Amino acid sequence: MTNRRRLLTIAGILVGASGVAGVMIMVRPDPPRRPAEPQSPIVSVETVVAGSGPIPVFGAGTVRPLWEIDIAAEVGGKIVAVSPNLQSGGHVSAGEVLVRIDPAEYENRVQQAEADVATQRVALLQAEQEAQIARTEYEQFRARENRRGNAAAPPSPLVLREPQLQAARAALARAEAQLRDAELVLSRTAITSPFDGRVRNEVADLGRLVTAGQSLGQIYASDAVEVVVPVSDDDAFLIPNLWSLQAGDDDRSIPATVTIEYGARRFSWEGYVDRAETALDEQTRTIDLVIRVPDPFSPGRAVEGSAETGAGPPLLVGQFAQVAIEGLELAEYFILPRRALRPGNEVWAIAADGRVQIVAVDLLQETDEQLYVVGDFTEGQFVIVAGINLATNGMEVRLSDGGRR
């Protein structure tokens, strides 16, 4: 095959292929048209919750006893009796004898003092009788002198035996005081509980020798406990009539709820603000509020959402507790997620038309997860919590599938 013929063949093939390609392009279907992807950003949102009533003031602190005392011997001697309730964790009652020290020596002292009192009473009767005789004799002497026309000299106290009478009375008073002292010391051989309480610890053993002032254990009152909660002055401002409270006056006008975690559950007790400390902590710049909880050994109430697995525990001394105090009462406020707050106390909300609405808020209270605010919101409105770092009024956004409704 000559070169001319080869070139003609190649050219024919190319022309034929171009014709076939042109026909195929002409008869192909049009590709499907898809709308352009929107350019508005995707945001995550959560829902605004409307509230009314008291604004809660939150805090935390450690449970401490209302009263706690050392059980100490006031006299020395050997322990001859110990209450079976006097052991760590035991319950003791007011007036219950916890420890008794051998009273024999002190009973002997009482008997000696009683004998001395009896002796001094006899001595006083004798002195009174002698003073009466002396006065009678002086009156008889003065009468004789008057009949003779002589004026009798005034009697001296010694003639009337007045110093002897006063000494006898003083001796009796001293003996009676010594008897009272002996009886008091004898009464101190029985160590009693001044209130209903619980035993924190004890070291009182039967037969043990103790000295006056020696500690035998500790007990604390079980009718109430306290939780000291430090709050900022902004939080203190939210508590009405805080500074009118008087310690121990049982004014329960400011309720509080004390909550603890026990295992996988949460339990609460009702209490009240008893008082506020009148000095600001110099290091933390906070004010200490004292929350009193009556009857802490009653079972705690399970908080909503906790699994029910039996009776609640008591509120024990030393536990860490969360506290919610009822603050100022408002007709309306809103609860938002903390992540919704932007610099300048602004919140980016979603308006009814689906666009961004920038809302200025007054911050009333905040927790680790929530904000209590006053602002131009509606119940159930969405607020942006993530997805954009800059927003303007009227900006178009899209809600992510993770947005809560």
DRENSELUM-425584 format. One record per residue: residue in one letter; x, y, z of N, C-alpha, C in turn. Coordinates in pm, whole numbers, plus 50000, padded with zeros to 5 digits. Layout:
REM DRENSELUM-425584
AXYZXYZXYZ;...
***
This chain:
REM DRENSELUM-425584
M500874988250000500005000050000500915012350000;T500575021349905501395033249894501075042750006;N501945052250028501745062250135500495070550109;R500205073349981499025081249947497775074149991;R497705061249957496505053549991496385052550143;R497485050850217497425049850364496885062650425;L497295073850378496835086750431495355088650406;L494885084450287493455085650256492625076950350;T493135065250381492405056250471492265062150611;I493345067550660493345073650796492385085450799;A492425093450691491535105150686490085100750684;G489785090050612488405085150607487925080350743;I488825073650815488455068850949488165080451042;L488985090751035488785102451123487495109551091;V487185110950964485945117650925484735109650970;G484825096450955483695088150998483475088751148;A484575088451224484455089051370483885102351414;S484295113151350483755126451385482275127151357;G481845120851245480415120951214479605113351318;V480125101451355479405093651458479335101251588;A480435107651630480445115351757479455126851751;G479365133451635478425144651623476995139951637;V476705128251571475335122951583475015119551728;M475935113351800475715109551940475485121852028;I476235132652000476065144852080474685150852055;M474235149851932472935155851898471775148351962;V471885135251974470755127252024470835124652175;R471895129252248472015126452394470955134352473;P470455128952587469475136452669470155147552748;D469375157752783469905168652866470185163653008;P471275167653076471555163353214470555169653312;P470235162753425469285168453522469855181053587;R468975190553609469375203153671469095202753823;R470095206053908469935206654053470025221054101;P469155224754199469215238554248470555241254317;A470925253554316472185257454380472105255454531;E473205250754590473255248654734473165262154807;P472315262754912472235275454987473575278255057;Q473855290955073475125295055131475005299255278;S473775299155337473595303255477474215292755570;P474805297255683475495287755774474515279055852;I475025267555896474235258155977474565260856125;V473525262056206473715265056349473025254556434;S473545252856556472905244356658472115253356752;V470925248956786470055257256869469505249156986;E469075256457089468325250457199467135259457229;T466235254557313464955261157334464955269857457;V464305281457448464095290457561462945285057646;V463145285257779462105280757872461665292757956;A460385295557958459855306758038459645302158181;G459925311058277459725307958418459085319658490;S458625317058611458065327558696458235323258841;G458165332858933458315329759075459715333159123;P460165326759230461465330259289462625326559197;I463615335359191464865332459120465765324459214;P466195312559176467045304859267468465310459275;V469015310159396470405313759420471125300859458;F472115297159381472775284259398474105285959472;G474435275759549475705275459620476005261359666;A477085259959738477475246659788478305248559914;G478295238259998479055238760121479075225160188;T479735224460300479875211960376478945212260497;V478285201060521477355199960634478155199660764;R477735207860860478405208260990477355207461100;P477715202861220476725201961328476325215661379;L475085216561427474615228961489475315231061623;W475395220461704476145220561830476995208161834;E478205209661886479095198161904479925200662030;I480025190562117480745192062243481675180262265;D482685182662345483535171862394482925166062521;I482895152862531482525146362656483795145662740;A483805152862852485015153562933484685150863079;A485605144163147485435141663290485675154663368;E484765157863459484945169663545485615166063677;V485645153163708486325148463829487155136263790;G488165133263872488985121663845488435109163912;G488835097663861488415085063919488365074063817;K487795062763859487695051163772486305050363711;I486235047563580484955046063512484325032863554;V483105033763608482415021663654481205018263568;A480795027263478479655024363391479775032763264;V479425026863149479415033663020478115030162949;S477415040162896476175037662824476445029262700;P475605019462671475795011562548475635019962422;N474985031862434474815040462317476065048862288;L476985049162385478185057362367479215049762286;Q478985049462156479925043662062479745050861930;S480775050961851480775058661727479535055661643;G478775066261610477545064661533476315062361617;G476475060661750475325058061835474475070461857;H473225068061896472285078861925472105080062075;V472265092162128472095094562271470965104462290;S470305103662407469165112262437469555122762540;A468815133762540469065144362638468875138962779;G469815141462869469755136863007470255122763028;E470595115662924471085101962938472485101863000;V472695092763098474015091463160474915083763064;L475965090463018476875084362922478015076962990;V478585083163094479715077363167479495080063315;R479785069963398479705071963543481055068563604;I481575077963683482845076163753482545071563896;D483405062963949483195057364083482875068464183;P481675068564243481265079564329481625077664476;A482215066264515482385063164657483125074164731;E484245078564679485025088964747484215101764762;Y483465105264662482715117864664481465116764752;E480905104764762479805102664856480295104365000;N481525099565028482095101365162482285116165194;R482705123865095482875138165118481525144865147;V480485140365081479155145865108478735142665252;Q478965130165294478605126365432479385134665534;Q480665136865508481465145065599480925159365604;A480555164665486480015178165482478675178865553;E477845168565541476555168365610476755168165761;A477755160365806478045159865950478515173366000;D479335180165922479835193265962478685203265969;V477755202365876476585211365878475775208966005;A475565196166039474795193066160475505198766284;T476825197166291477585202466405477445217666414;Q477555224366303477485238866302476075243866335;R475065236166299473705240166335473525239666487;V474095229266548474035228266694474785239966758;A475955243066702476745254166755475995267366740;L475245268866631474475281166612473335281966713;L472665270866736471585270866836472135274466973;Q473315268967003473935272067132474305286867142;A474865292367033475245306467033474015315367043;E472945311566976471705319466985471155319367127;Q471205307467190470705306367327471555314767422;E472875313867406473765321667493473575336567472;A473335340867347473095354967320471785359467382;Q470795350767380469505354267442469655355567594;I470405346567654470635347167800471385359967835;A472405363267753473185375267780472325387767771;R471455388667674470585400267663469605400867779;T469085389367824468155389267938468865394068064;E470065389468085470835393468203471115408468200;Y471425413868081471695428168072470425436268101;E469285431668051468035438868077467715438968227;Q467975427968295467755427268440468695436968513;F469975437568469470935446668530470525461168509;R470065464768392469665478568365468465482368448;A467535472868467466335475868549466735478668694;R467685471068750468125473268888468795486868900;E469635490368803470315503268808469335514868798;N468285512968721467285523668708466535525568840;R466275514768910465585516069038466455523269141;R467745521669128468665528469220468955542969175;G468405546669061468635560269011469905561668934;N470515550768898471755551168820471445547568673;A472135554068585471975550968443472965539868405;A472415529168349473265517868309474015521168181;A475265517368177476065519468056475565510367943;P475655515367819475235506767706476065494067703;P475475482967664476235470367662477165469767541;S478275463367556479165461067442478705448667366;P479055447567235478675435667158479145422767223;L480335423367286480815411067349479935406967465;V479405416967541478505413867654477265406767603;L476745411467490475545405167433475875392967347;R477155389367334477625377667260477235378267110;E477185390367057476845391866915477955386766823;P479245389866849480295384166761480285368966760;Q480045362666877479995348166884478835342666800;L477695350166805476525345866726476815347066577;Q477435358166537477775359966394478775349466347;A479715346166433480705335966396480045322366378;A479055319366462478355306566451477535305966322;R476915317266288476145317566162477075316166042;A478215323066046479175321965936479715307765923;A479975301366037480475287666033479455278265970;L478155280466002477115272165943477015274765793;A477085287565750477015290765607478175284265532;R479385284565594480545278265531480355263265519;A479835257065622479605242565618478565238965512;E477495247065501476465244365399477045246265259;A477915256265240478555258165109479445246365075;Q480155241365174481005229765151480175217465117;L479005216465179478105205365146477615206465002;R477245218764962476805220564823477935217264725;D479165221264759480295217964672480495202864663;A480375196164776480545181564776479455174864694;E478215179764706477105174064628477305176964479;L477815188964448478065192364308479135183164249;V480205181264322481275172464274480735158164257;L479905153864352479305140464341478445139364216;S477675149864186476825149464067477645148663939;R478875153663944479725153563826480365140063800;T480145130663887480615117063858479745110463751;A478555116163724477695111263617477745121363503;I478305117463388478405126163272477185123663184;T476355133963165475095132463091475145140162960;S474265136362867474165143262738473225155162753;P473635167162708472755178862720471685179662612;F471765171162511470785171662401470715158062334;D469685156362251469615144662165470705145962059;G471505135662044472615137061950473165123961901;R474215125261825474935113761769476385114161817;V476945102461833478325101261882479265101361763;R480185110961764481195111561658482335101761688;N482825101761813483855092261854483855091362006;E484475081062061484545079162206485765070862241;V486285073562364487425065962417487175062262563;A485905060862601485545057462739485465042262753;D486365036562835486395022162856486115019263003;L485365008863025485035004763161486315001363238;G486445007063361487605004563444488755013963420;R488635022863324489715032063292489795043163397;L491005046963434491225058063525491305070963444;V490555080963487490535093663415490835104963512;T491265116063457491515128063537490545139063496;A490405148863582489505159963551489955167063424;G488995169463333489295176163207489655166963094;Q489805153963121490205144563016489035141962921;S489285142862790488235140662689487945125762675;L486645122762668486205108762653485455106462522;G485315116862440484625115262313483965128262269;Q483245127562157482535139162103481145135062060;I480175143962086478805141962038478335154961975;Y477395153661881476805165661820475285164161814;A474595175661816473135175661818472595170061688;S471515162261699470935155761582469625162161538;D469175172561608467895178561570468025188361454;A469245192861423469455202061312470925202261276;V471205205561149472585207661102472615220661023;E473815225060990473975237360914474875234960793;V474655242960690475515242960572475925257460548;V477205260160549477705273660524477985275060374;V477285284660311477355286360166477915300160134;P479075301060071479585314160028478905318559899;V478435331059895477795336459774478395350159745;S478295354359622478765367659583477765378059629;D478185390759629477245401159669476115402559568;D476365399159439475285399359340474205389059375;D474645377159418473675366959458472965370959587;A473715376659681473095381159807472025391659781;F472235399959678471255410159642469925403959600;L469975391859545468755385159499467935379059612;I468455378859735467765372559847467045383359927;P465715383359930464985394059999465095392860151;N465165404460217465165405160365466295397260430;L467405395660358468505387560411469075393660539;W469245406760541469935413060653469025415860772;S467745412360759466845413760874466775401060958;L467425390360912467405377760986468235378861114;Q467725372661221468445371961348468795357361376;A470025354861415470475341161438469625334261544;G469155322261510468435314061606466995317861631;D466435327761555465055331761581464045322961508;D464525312661436463675302961367462795309661261;D463315320061198462615326761089462835318760962;R461775312560910461885303860794461325310360668;S461425323560661460825330860549461635329560420;I462875324860429463695322960308464005308060295;P463165300460224463385286060212464625282760130;A465165271060156466315266060082466205250860072;T466735245459964466755231059942468205226259938;V468505216360020469855210660030469845197159961;T470785194959869470805182759788472195176359795;I472225163159809473485155759808473415144559705;E474565139759665474645127959580474995115959667;Y474215105559651474415093359730474385081659634;G475575076159604475655065959501475355072359366;A474435066359293474045071759163472775080059173;R472385083659294471115090759313471355104059382;R470325112459381470375125459446469185126559540;F469445131859662468405133359764468435147559818;S467275152159864467185165959910466435166860042;W466715177860115466035181260240465645196060234;E464545199360301464115213260305464735220260426;G465255232160405465835240260511465475254760492;Y466225263460556465975277860545467255285460579;V467305297860533468455306460564468295311460707;D469225307660793469155311760934469755325560955;R470855328460885471525341360904472595342960797;A473125355060791474255358060704475385363560789;E476595359160759477745364560831477895379360797;T478295387260895478335401760875479695406860829;A480565397960786481875402060735482115395360601;L482715402760509483065397560378484395390160388;D484435378360325485685370760324486735378560245;E487865381560308488865390060245489545383460126;Q489585370260124490275363260015489345360459897;T488145355459926487215351859818486225362859784;R486135373259869485195384259851483755379159842;T483435369659926482075363959930481485365560069;I480165363760076479425364560201478965350460237;D479195346360360478795333060404477355333260454;L476505324860393475135322960439475065309760515;V474335309660627474205297660708472815291960684;I472775280160624471515273160595471285262860704;R470125263460769469805253860874468825243560820;V469095230860850468245219760805467735212260928;P466435213360961465895205861074465795190961041;D465885182961146465685168461136466505162361022;P467825163561026468635158560915468695143360906;F468325136361013468395121761010467115115360956;S466155123560914465015118060841465495114560699;P464935104060636465405100160503465215111460402;G466215113460317466115123660215465095120060108;R464545130360045463575128259937464325126859805;A464025116359731464695114059603464355125259506;V465375130859444465175141459347464655135459217;E463805142759149463205137859025464295133658927;G464135121858871465115116658778466055106558839;S466055105458975466915095559041466195082259047;A466945071459031466355058159036465895054959178;E464745048759189464215044859320464755031159357;T465585030759461466165017959503466005015659653;G465115023159718464905021359861464855034559934;A464835033760068464745045760150465985054360135;G465785067560149466885076960134467795076860256;P469005081960242469965082460352469705094660440;P470325095560558470285107960637471265118060581;L471125130460625472055141060587473175141160691;L474315135760655475395133460751476335145460759;V476865147460878477865157860899479105154660816;G479635164860749480815163060666480525161060520;Q479245158760483478915156860342478965170060267;F479315169260139479285181060052477905182059992;A477295193660000475905195359958475745207059864;Q474825205659768474415216659682473195223359745;V473125236559736472055244059800471395253259698;A470055253459697469285262759615468395271059708;I468595284259706467875293359793466855301059710;E465645302659763464625310359693464935325159701;G465165331359584465505345459579464295354159547;L464545365559487463475374959452462455368359361;E461215372159378460125366359297459795375859184;L459835370659059459515378558941458335372458868;A457585381158799456415376458724456835368158604;E458005371358544458455363958426459955365258410;Y460595354458376461995354358336462175342458243;F463365341158187463615330458091464885322858130;I464855309858102465975301058131466595296857999;L467895299857983468605296957859469805288057888;P470295280957786471565273857804472705283957818;R473665280957899474785290157923475545293157794;R475615283357703476375285157580475765295657489;A474525299757517473855309557431474315323757458;L474965326457571475355340057606476585344357527;R476485356357468477575362057389478175374157460;P479345378557421479925390457483478975402357477;G479005410457583478105421857589476715418157635;N476565406157697475255401357744474225401457631;E474615395457518473725393857404473455379057380;V472285376357322471905362857283471415363357140;W471865353657058471435352856919470245343256912;A469065348956893467845341056888467395339156743;I466475329956724465875327656593464485333756595;A464265343856507462975350556502461945341556432;A460695346356428459615338456369459845335856221;D460565344856150460835342856007462065334255982;G462665328856089463825320156074465135327356065;R465135340456079466365348156073466885351356213;V468145355756217468775358656346468205371556405;Q467925371056535467485382756611468425384256731;I469165395156739470085397556850469315403856966;V469315396957082468525401257198469475404957311;A469335417057362470095421157482469365415957605;V470105410557702469505404457820470085410557946;D469285410358053469735413458189469965400158259;L471185397558297471535384858360471175385158508;L470275376258550469845375558689470645365258769;Q470875353658709471525342658780472125333358676;E473195326458714473825316958624474345305058701;T474315293558634474885281258687475885276158584;D476405264258608477355258558512476705255758377;E475385253958375474725249958251473615259458208;Q473075267658298471905275658266472095290358301;L471285298758235471215312958265469775316558296;Y469595325458393468275331158424468345345858385;V467545349658284467665362958227466295369258209;V466315382558187465145390158142465485395758005;G464615393257906464865397857770463655395857683;D463745399957558462635399357463462595385657396;F462085375757471461965362157419460505357757425;T460235346557360458945339857373459195325357414;E458215319457479458325305557523458565296457403;G459595287957412459875278457306460725283857192;Q461115296457198461945302257092463335295857093;F463935294856972465265289156960466315299956985;V467435295757046468615304357059469805296557007;I470725303656945471905297256884472945294456992;V473455282156994474475278357092475805274857025;A475805272456895477045268756825476815269756676;G477915270656601477845270456454478365282956389;I478235294456454478735306956396479435314956505;N480365323156461481105331756554480735346456539;L479925349656435479525363456412478115363356355;A477275372356403475895372856356475445387256349;T474465389756259473835402756246472325400956246;N471605411356282470155410756276469685407856134;G468775398256120468235394755989469065384755912;M470145380055968471015370455899470275357155882;E470425351155762469795338255735470685326955787;V470065317455853470775305655903469925293455883;R470555281855890469855269055885470075261556015;L469045254756062469145247056186469695233356158;S470655229256241471205215756226470205205556277;D470425193056236469535182456283469615180756435;G470755185456495470905184356640470165195156716;G469545204756648468815215156719467635209356793;R467435213656918466345208357001465095216856980;R463965210156972462695217256956461815214557076;
***
